[in-house]
């Protein structure tokens, strides 16, 4: 197992460049870019994921593997992976808990309402291997089969 963390204590712009180089040197290449075996994502109350917030959704389509995002309320700068790396992973999983996320989960999974304004709705792995792990509260609005 290899774990390569983003070093959030570093200057964000420098860390984004360092981490991009690390991905290129440590991960296997697939579709002419680095490929993770598994990416585990969270979901924010506002539909953000990987520190890409709705007001910065354009970062998802960046050609870079890493970008610097800014929290819309605190202004905190964060290093984030971009969509091309996330969607190139062999498998992607969302791990979501809490009733406060139930509406976003419903909109994203069922493609309802304003779902396409949420960065999390752009997670569509090339392999089609996307799994959602929800607690009862986060999944309470979904129809049970």
Backbone as JSON Lines, residues from 0, in Angstrom:
{"i":0,"aa":"X","n":[0.85,-1.17,0.0],"ca":[0.0,0.0,0.0],"c":[0.9,1.23,0.0]}
{"i":1,"aa":"X","n":[0.53,2.19,-0.81],"ca":[1.25,3.46,-0.87],"c":[0.27,4.58,-0.57]}
{"i":2,"aa":"X","n":[0.67,5.43,0.35],"ca":[-0.14,6.59,0.7],"c":[0.73,7.81,0.48]}
{"i":3,"aa":"X","n":[0.22,8.73,-0.31],"ca":[0.95,9.97,-0.62],"c":[0.03,11.12,-0.27]}
{"i":4,"aa":"X","n":[0.3,11.74,0.87],"ca":[-0.6,12.8,1.32],"c":[-0.21,14.16,0.75]}
{"i":5,"aa":"X","n":[-1.2,14.99,0.59],"ca":[-0.97,16.39,0.27],"c":[-0.49,17.04,1.56]}
{"i":6,"aa":"X","n":[0.6,17.73,1.51],"ca":[1.17,18.36,2.7],"c":[0.58,19.76,2.86]}
{"i":7,"aa":"X","n":[-0.54,19.8,3.56],"ca":[-1.29,21.04,3.72],"c":[-0.57,22.12,4.5]}
{"i":8,"aa":"X","n":[0.49,21.74,5.18],"ca":[1.26,22.74,5.93],"c":[2.17,23.57,5.03]}
{"i":9,"aa":"X","n":[2.38,23.12,3.79],"ca":[3.2,23.85,2.82],"c":[2.41,24.96,2.16]}
{"i":10,"aa":"X","n":[3.1,25.88,1.49],"ca":[2.42,26.92,0.72],"c":[1.6,26.25,-0.37]}
{"i":11,"aa":"X","n":[0.33,26.59,-0.5],"ca":[-0.56,25.87,-1.42],"c":[-0.07,25.8,-2.86]}
{"i":12,"aa":"X","n":[0.41,26.9,-3.42],"ca":[0.85,26.89,-4.82],"c":[2.05,25.96,-5.01]}
{"i":13,"aa":"X","n":[2.98,26.0,-4.06],"ca":[4.16,25.13,-4.13],"c":[3.78,23.67,-3.93]}
{"i":14,"aa":"X","n":[2.84,23.43,-3.03],"ca":[2.42,22.06,-2.75],"c":[1.65,21.46,-3.92]}
{"i":15,"aa":"X","n":[0.84,22.26,-4.59],"ca":[0.11,21.77,-5.77],"c":[1.11,21.3,-6.82]}
{"i":16,"aa":"X","n":[2.16,22.07,-7.04],"ca":[3.19,21.69,-8.03],"c":[3.96,20.45,-7.56]}
{"i":17,"aa":"X","n":[4.33,20.4,-6.28],"ca":[5.06,19.25,-5.75],"c":[4.22,17.98,-5.87]}
{"i":18,"aa":"X","n":[2.95,18.08,-5.49],"ca":[2.09,16.9,-5.49],"c":[1.82,16.42,-6.92]}
{"i":19,"aa":"X","n":[1.67,17.34,-7.84],"ca":[1.49,16.96,-9.25],"c":[2.7,16.16,-9.74]}
{"i":20,"aa":"X","n":[3.9,16.61,-9.39],"ca":[5.11,15.87,-9.75],"c":[5.16,14.51,-9.09]}
{"i":21,"aa":"X","n":[4.72,14.44,-7.84],"ca":[4.68,13.16,-7.13],"c":[3.74,12.19,-7.83]}
{"i":22,"aa":"X","n":[2.57,12.67,-8.24],"ca":[1.61,11.81,-8.95],"c":[2.23,11.26,-10.22]}
{"i":23,"aa":"X","n":[2.92,12.11,-10.95],"ca":[3.54,11.69,-12.21],"c":[4.64,10.65,-11.98]}
{"i":24,"aa":"X","n":[5.35,10.76,-10.87],"ca":[6.47,9.85,-10.63],"c":[6.08,8.57,-9.9]}
{"i":25,"aa":"X","n":[5.01,8.59,-9.12],"ca":[4.67,7.44,-8.27],"c":[3.49,6.6,-8.77]}
{"i":26,"aa":"X","n":[2.61,7.18,-9.55],"ca":[1.42,6.44,-9.99],"c":[1.63,5.88,-11.39]}
{"i":27,"aa":"X","n":[1.0,4.74,-11.66],"ca":[1.06,4.23,-13.03],"c":[0.34,5.18,-13.98]}
{"i":28,"aa":"X","n":[0.74,5.15,-15.23],"ca":[0.17,6.02,-16.23],"c":[-0.93,5.27,-16.98]}
{"i":29,"aa":"X","n":[-2.1,5.89,-17.09],"ca":[-3.22,5.32,-17.85],"c":[-3.94,6.48,-18.51]}
{"i":30,"aa":"X","n":[-4.3,6.35,-19.77],"ca":[-4.92,7.45,-20.52],"c":[-4.0,8.68,-20.53]}
{"i":31,"aa":"X","n":[-2.71,8.44,-20.54],"ca":[-1.69,9.48,-20.6],"c":[-1.7,10.4,-19.38]}
{"i":32,"aa":"X","n":[-2.1,9.86,-18.22],"ca":[-2.04,10.61,-16.97],"c":[-1.97,9.64,-15.8]}
{"i":33,"aa":"X","n":[-1.57,10.13,-14.62],"ca":[-1.48,9.25,-13.46],"c":[-2.84,8.64,-13.1]}
{"i":34,"aa":"X","n":[-2.79,7.41,-12.56],"ca":[-4.04,6.73,-12.2],"c":[-3.96,6.18,-10.78]}
{"i":35,"aa":"X","n":[-4.88,6.63,-9.95],"ca":[-5.07,6.06,-8.62],"c":[-5.83,4.75,-8.75]}
{"i":36,"aa":"X","n":[-5.57,3.81,-7.84],"ca":[-6.39,2.61,-7.76],"c":[-7.75,2.95,-7.18]}
{"i":37,"aa":"X","n":[-7.75,3.77,-6.13],"ca":[-8.98,4.12,-5.43],"c":[-8.89,5.55,-4.95]}
{"i":38,"aa":"X","n":[-9.96,6.3,-5.15],"ca":[-10.1,7.64,-4.59],"c":[-11.35,7.61,-3.72]}
{"i":39,"aa":"X","n":[-11.2,8.01,-2.46],"ca":[-12.33,8.08,-1.53],"c":[-12.64,9.56,-1.32]}
{"i":40,"aa":"X","n":[-13.87,9.93,-1.61],"ca":[-14.31,11.33,-1.54],"c":[-15.34,11.55,-0.46]}
{"i":41,"aa":"X","n":[-15.4,12.76,0.02],"ca":[-16.48,13.2,0.88],"c":[-17.4,14.11,0.08]}
{"i":42,"aa":"X","n":[-18.46,14.52,0.72],"ca":[-19.44,15.41,0.1],"c":[-19.77,16.5,1.1]}
{"i":43,"aa":"X","n":[-19.59,17.75,0.7],"ca":[-19.94,18.86,1.58],"c":[-21.41,19.2,1.49]}
{"i":44,"aa":"X","n":[-21.89,19.91,2.5],"ca":[-23.31,20.33,2.53],"c":[-23.72,21.1,1.28]}
{"i":45,"aa":"X","n":[-22.75,21.76,0.65],"ca":[-23.03,22.58,-0.53],"c":[-22.79,21.83,-1.84]}
{"i":46,"aa":"X","n":[-22.5,20.53,-1.75],"ca":[-22.25,19.74,-2.96],"c":[-20.81,19.77,-3.42]}
{"i":47,"aa":"X","n":[-19.89,20.31,-2.59],"ca":[-18.48,20.31,-2.99],"c":[-17.84,18.97,-2.69]}
{"i":48,"aa":"X","n":[-16.76,18.72,-3.4],"ca":[-15.92,17.56,-3.14],"c":[-14.5,17.94,-3.52]}
{"i":49,"aa":"X","n":[-13.53,17.22,-3.0],"ca":[-12.09,17.49,-3.2],"c":[-11.74,18.97,-3.12]}
{"i":50,"aa":"X","n":[-12.37,19.7,-2.24],"ca":[-12.11,21.14,-2.06],"c":[-12.43,21.97,-3.29]}
{"i":51,"aa":"X","n":[-13.23,21.43,-4.2],"ca":[-13.75,22.25,-5.3],"c":[-15.18,22.61,-4.93]}
{"i":52,"aa":"X","n":[-15.39,23.91,-4.72],"ca":[-16.68,24.42,-4.26],"c":[-17.51,24.88,-5.46]}
{"i":53,"aa":"X","n":[-18.84,24.96,-5.29],"ca":[-19.69,25.34,-6.42],"c":[-19.28,26.64,-7.11]}
{"i":54,"aa":"X","n":[-18.78,27.62,-6.37],"ca":[-18.4,28.88,-7.0],"c":[-17.06,28.8,-7.73]}
{"i":55,"aa":"X","n":[-16.39,27.64,-7.64],"ca":[-15.12,27.43,-8.34],"c":[-15.17,26.15,-9.17]}
{"i":56,"aa":"X","n":[-16.34,25.77,-9.61],"ca":[-16.55,24.5,-10.31],"c":[-15.66,24.38,-11.55]}
{"i":57,"aa":"X","n":[-15.23,25.5,-12.1],"ca":[-14.36,25.46,-13.29],"c":[-13.02,24.78,-12.99]}
{"i":58,"aa":"X","n":[-12.6,24.74,-11.73],"ca":[-11.35,24.04,-11.38],"c":[-11.43,22.56,-11.73]}
{"i":59,"aa":"X","n":[-12.64,22.01,-11.74],"ca":[-12.82,20.59,-12.05],"c":[-12.21,20.25,-13.41]}
{"i":60,"aa":"X","n":[-12.35,21.16,-14.38],"ca":[-11.91,20.9,-15.75],"c":[-10.5,21.39,-16.05]}
{"i":61,"aa":"X","n":[-9.76,21.75,-15.03],"ca":[-8.39,22.21,-15.23],"c":[-7.56,21.11,-15.89]}
{"i":62,"aa":"X","n":[-6.63,21.52,-16.72],"ca":[-5.7,20.57,-17.35],"c":[-4.66,20.09,-16.34]}
{"i":63,"aa":"X","n":[-4.43,20.88,-15.28],"ca":[-3.49,20.48,-14.23],"c":[-4.09,19.33,-13.41]}
{"i":64,"aa":"X","n":[-3.23,18.57,-12.76],"ca":[-3.7,17.49,-11.9],"c":[-4.1,18.01,-10.52]}
{"i":65,"aa":"X","n":[-3.48,19.11,-10.12],"ca":[-3.75,19.75,-8.83],"c":[-3.93,21.24,-9.04]}
{"i":66,"aa":"X","n":[-4.8,21.81,-8.23],"ca":[-5.04,23.25,-8.27],"c":[-5.13,23.77,-6.84]}
{"i":67,"aa":"X","n":[-5.12,25.07,-6.7],"ca":[-5.35,25.7,-5.4],"c":[-6.77,26.25,-5.41]}
{"i":68,"aa":"X","n":[-7.57,25.79,-4.46],"ca":[-8.94,26.25,-4.31],"c":[-9.01,27.12,-3.05]}
{"i":69,"aa":"X","n":[-10.08,27.89,-2.95],"ca":[-10.25,28.75,-1.79],"c":[-11.63,28.51,-1.18]}
{"i":70,"aa":"X","n":[-11.63,28.27,0.13],"ca":[-12.91,28.08,0.82],"c":[-13.73,29.36,0.7]}
{"i":71,"aa":"X","n":[-14.99,29.27,0.26],"ca":[-15.77,30.47,-0.02],"c":[-16.09,31.32,1.21]}
{"i":72,"aa":"X","n":[-16.09,30.72,2.39],"ca":[-16.42,31.49,3.6],"c":[-15.18,31.93,4.36]}
{"i":73,"aa":"X","n":[-14.2,31.06,4.49],"ca":[-13.03,31.37,5.32],"c":[-11.86,31.95,4.52]}
{"i":74,"aa":"X","n":[-11.86,31.74,3.21],"ca":[-10.75,32.18,2.39],"c":[-9.53,31.27,2.48]}
{"i":75,"aa":"X","n":[-9.64,30.19,3.26],"ca":[-8.53,29.24,3.4],"c":[-8.19,28.65,2.04]}
{"i":76,"aa":"X","n":[-6.9,28.64,1.71],"ca":[-6.46,28.04,0.46],"c":[-6.21,26.55,0.68]}
{"i":77,"aa":"X","n":[-6.64,25.74,-0.3],"ca":[-6.52,24.3,-0.21],"c":[-5.98,23.75,-1.52]}
{"i":78,"aa":"X","n":[-5.19,22.7,-1.43],"ca":[-4.73,22.0,-2.62],"c":[-5.78,20.95,-2.94]}
{"i":79,"aa":"X","n":[-6.19,20.89,-4.18],"ca":[-7.21,19.94,-4.6],"c":[-6.76,19.17,-5.83]}
{"i":80,"aa":"X","n":[-7.22,17.94,-5.93],"ca":[-7.1,17.2,-7.18],"c":[-8.16,17.74,-8.13]}
{"i":81,"aa":"X","n":[-7.96,17.55,-9.41],"ca":[-8.94,18.02,-10.4],"c":[-9.67,16.83,-11.03]}
{"i":82,"aa":"X","n":[-10.66,17.14,-11.82],"ca":[-11.54,16.12,-12.37],"c":[-10.87,15.08,-13.23]}
{"i":83,"aa":"X","n":[-9.87,15.49,-14.01],"ca":[-9.23,14.51,-14.89],"c":[-8.55,13.4,-14.07]}
{"i":84,"aa":"X","n":[-7.98,13.72,-12.93],"ca":[-7.34,12.72,-12.08],"c":[-8.39,11.87,-11.36]}
{"i":85,"aa":"X","n":[-9.41,12.52,-10.82],"ca":[-10.47,11.78,-10.11],"c":[-11.14,10.8,-11.07]}
{"i":86,"aa":"X","n":[-11.54,11.26,-12.22],"ca":[-12.28,10.4,-13.15],"c":[-11.4,9.39,-13.87]}
{"i":87,"aa":"X","n":[-10.09,9.49,-13.72],"ca":[-9.17,8.51,-14.3],"c":[-8.87,7.36,-13.32]}
{"i":88,"aa":"X","n":[-9.33,7.48,-12.09],"ca":[-9.07,6.45,-11.08],"c":[-9.76,5.14,-11.47]}
{"i":89,"aa":"X","n":[-9.17,4.03,-11.03],"ca":[-9.79,2.73,-11.29],"c":[-11.15,2.63,-10.6]}
{"i":90,"aa":"X","n":[-11.23,3.2,-9.41],"ca":[-12.48,3.17,-8.67],"c":[-12.58,4.41,-7.81]}
{"i":91,"aa":"X","n":[-13.82,4.93,-7.68],"ca":[-14.07,6.1,-6.86],"c":[-15.22,5.76,-5.91]}
{"i":92,"aa":"X","n":[-15.07,6.19,-4.67],"ca":[-16.12,5.96,-3.67],"c":[-16.41,7.25,-2.92]}
{"i":93,"aa":"X","n":[-17.68,7.51,-2.71],"ca":[-18.11,8.58,-1.82],"c":[-18.44,7.96,-0.47]}
{"i":94,"aa":"X","n":[-18.01,8.59,0.58],"ca":[-18.35,8.21,1.94],"c":[-19.07,9.41,2.54]}
{"i":95,"aa":"X","n":[-20.38,9.28,2.75],"ca":[-21.2,10.44,3.13],"c":[-22.03,10.1,4.36]}
{"i":96,"aa":"X","n":[-21.98,11.0,5.33],"ca":[-22.79,10.83,6.54],"c":[-23.53,12.12,6.84]}
{"i":97,"aa":"X","n":[-24.68,11.97,7.45],"ca":[-25.41,13.11,7.96],"c":[-26.65,13.51,7.18]}
{"i":98,"aa":"X","n":[-27.69,13.83,7.94],"ca":[-28.97,14.24,7.36],"c":[-28.84,15.53,6.56]}
{"i":99,"aa":"X","n":[-27.9,16.4,6.94],"ca":[-27.72,17.67,6.25],"c":[-27.24,17.49,4.8]}
{"i":100,"aa":"X","n":[-26.85,16.28,4.43],"ca":[-26.38,16.03,3.07],"c":[-27.4,15.25,2.23]}
{"i":101,"aa":"X","n":[-28.49,14.85,2.85],"ca":[-29.47,14.0,2.18],"c":[-30.03,14.62,0.9]}
{"i":102,"aa":"X","n":[-30.33,15.9,0.91],"ca":[-30.9,16.55,-0.28],"c":[-29.9,16.57,-1.43]}
{"i":103,"aa":"X","n":[-28.64,16.88,-1.13],"ca":[-27.61,16.9,-2.18],"c":[-27.39,15.49,-2.73]}
{"i":104,"aa":"X","n":[-27.38,14.49,-1.86],"ca":[-27.22,13.11,-2.3],"c":[-28.33,12.74,-3.28]}
{"i":105,"aa":"X","n":[-29.56,13.05,-2.92],"ca":[-30.71,12.77,-3.8],"c":[-30.56,13.47,-5.14]}
{"i":106,"aa":"X","n":[-30.26,14.74,-5.13],"ca":[-30.16,15.5,-6.38],"c":[-29.04,14.96,-7.27]}
{"i":107,"aa":"X","n":[-27.9,14.65,-6.68],"ca":[-26.76,14.18,-7.47],"c":[-27.01,12.78,-8.02]}
{"i":108,"aa":"X","n":[-27.45,11.87,-7.18],"ca":[-27.64,10.48,-7.63],"c":[-28.78,10.38,-8.63]}
{"i":109,"aa":"X","n":[-29.88,11.07,-8.36],"ca":[-31.05,11.01,-9.26],"c":[-31.03,12.07,-10.36]}
{"i":110,"aa":"X","n":[-29.97,12.89,-10.39],"ca":[-29.85,13.96,-11.38],"c":[-31.11,14.83,-11.41]}
{"i":111,"aa":"X","n":[-31.43,15.37,-10.23],"ca":[-32.61,16.21,-10.06],"c":[-32.2,17.62,-9.66]}
{"i":112,"aa":"X","n":[-33.12,18.56,-9.87],"ca":[-32.91,19.92,-9.41],"c":[-31.68,20.56,-10.02]}
{"i":113,"aa":"X","n":[-30.89,21.18,-9.19],"ca":[-29.72,21.93,-9.63],"c":[-28.45,21.11,-9.5]}
{"i":114,"aa":"X","n":[-28.55,19.79,-9.66],"ca":[-27.44,18.87,-9.4],"c":[-26.17,19.24,-10.16]}
{"i":115,"aa":"X","n":[-26.28,19.75,-11.38],"ca":[-25.08,20.02,-12.18],"c":[-24.32,21.26,-11.71]}
{"i":116,"aa":"X","n":[-24.82,21.94,-10.71],"ca":[-24.09,23.06,-10.11],"c":[-23.15,22.57,-9.0]}
{"i":117,"aa":"X","n":[-23.25,21.29,-8.65],"ca":[-22.44,20.73,-7.57],"c":[-21.23,20.0,-8.14]}
{"i":118,"aa":"X","n":[-20.04,20.36,-7.71],"ca":[-18.85,19.66,-8.2],"c":[-18.93,18.14,-8.04]}
{"i":119,"aa":"X","n":[-19.56,17.66,-6.99],"ca":[-19.66,16.21,-6.77],"c":[-20.44,15.51,-7.9]}
{"i":120,"aa":"X","n":[-21.3,16.24,-8.61],"ca":[-22.05,15.63,-9.71],"c":[-21.17,15.33,-10.92]}
{"i":121,"aa":"X","n":[-19.96,15.9,-10.93],"ca":[-19.05,15.71,-12.06],"c":[-18.17,14.46,-11.9]}
{"i":122,"aa":"X","n":[-18.32,13.78,-10.78],"ca":[-17.55,12.56,-10.56],"c":[-18.19,11.45,-11.39]}
{"i":123,"aa":"X","n":[-17.5,11.08,-12.46],"ca":[-17.96,10.03,-13.37],"c":[-16.74,9.27,-13.86]}
{"i":124,"aa":"X","n":[-16.25,8.32,-13.05],"ca":[-15.02,7.6,-13.43],"c":[-15.14,6.97,-14.82]}
{"i":125,"aa":"X","n":[-14.04,7.04,-15.56],"ca":[-13.99,6.44,-16.89],"c":[-14.32,4.95,-16.85]}
{"i":126,"aa":"X","n":[-14.03,4.31,-15.72],"ca":[-14.3,2.88,-15.56],"c":[-15.74,2.6,-15.18]}
{"i":127,"aa":"X","n":[-16.5,3.63,-14.87],"ca":[-17.88,3.53,-14.39],"c":[-17.95,2.83,-13.02]}
{"i":128,"aa":"X","n":[-16.83,2.79,-12.3],"ca":[-16.82,2.16,-10.98],"c":[-16.9,3.25,-9.91]}
{"i":129,"aa":"X","n":[-18.14,3.66,-9.65],"ca":[-18.43,4.68,-8.65],"c":[-19.37,4.07,-7.62]}
{"i":130,"aa":"X","n":[-18.97,4.15,-6.36],"ca":[-19.77,3.6,-5.27],"c":[-20.09,4.7,-4.27]}
{"i":131,"aa":"X","n":[-21.3,4.65,-3.74],"ca":[-21.74,5.58,-2.71],"c":[-21.95,4.77,-1.43]}
{"i":132,"aa":"X","n":[-21.28,5.17,-0.37],"ca":[-21.47,4.58,0.95],"c":[-22.1,5.66,1.82]}
{"i":133,"aa":"X","n":[-23.36,5.44,2.19],"ca":[-24.15,6.44,2.9],"c":[-24.63,5.88,4.22]}
{"i":134,"aa":"X","n":[-24.67,6.72,5.26],"ca":[-25.36,6.28,6.46],"c":[-26.86,6.49,6.22]}
{"i":135,"aa":"X","n":[-27.69,6.01,7.14],"ca":[-29.15,6.09,6.96],"c":[-29.62,7.53,6.8]}
{"i":136,"aa":"X","n":[-29.0,8.45,7.51],"ca":[-29.42,9.85,7.42],"c":[-29.09,10.46,6.05]}
{"i":137,"aa":"X","n":[-27.91,10.22,5.54],"ca":[-27.52,10.79,4.24],"c":[-28.34,10.19,3.1]}
{"i":138,"aa":"X","n":[-28.79,8.95,3.25],"ca":[-29.54,8.28,2.18],"c":[-31.03,8.27,2.38]}
{"i":139,"aa":"X","n":[-31.52,9.0,3.36],"ca":[-32.93,8.86,3.73],"c":[-33.94,9.31,2.67]}
{"i":140,"aa":"X","n":[-33.52,10.14,1.73],"ca":[-34.46,10.61,0.69],"c":[-34.47,9.73,-0.56]}
{"i":141,"aa":"X","n":[-33.53,8.8,-0.64],"ca":[-33.47,7.91,-1.8],"c":[-34.53,6.83,-1.67]}
{"i":142,"aa":"X","n":[-35.1,6.43,-2.81],"ca":[-36.07,5.33,-2.79],"c":[-35.34,4.04,-2.5]}
{"i":143,"aa":"X","n":[-35.94,3.23,-1.69],"ca":[-35.33,1.93,-1.39],"c":[-35.84,0.9,-2.37]}
{"i":144,"aa":"X","n":[-34.91,0.07,-2.86],"ca":[-35.33,-0.95,-3.82],"c":[-35.39,-2.3,-3.15]}
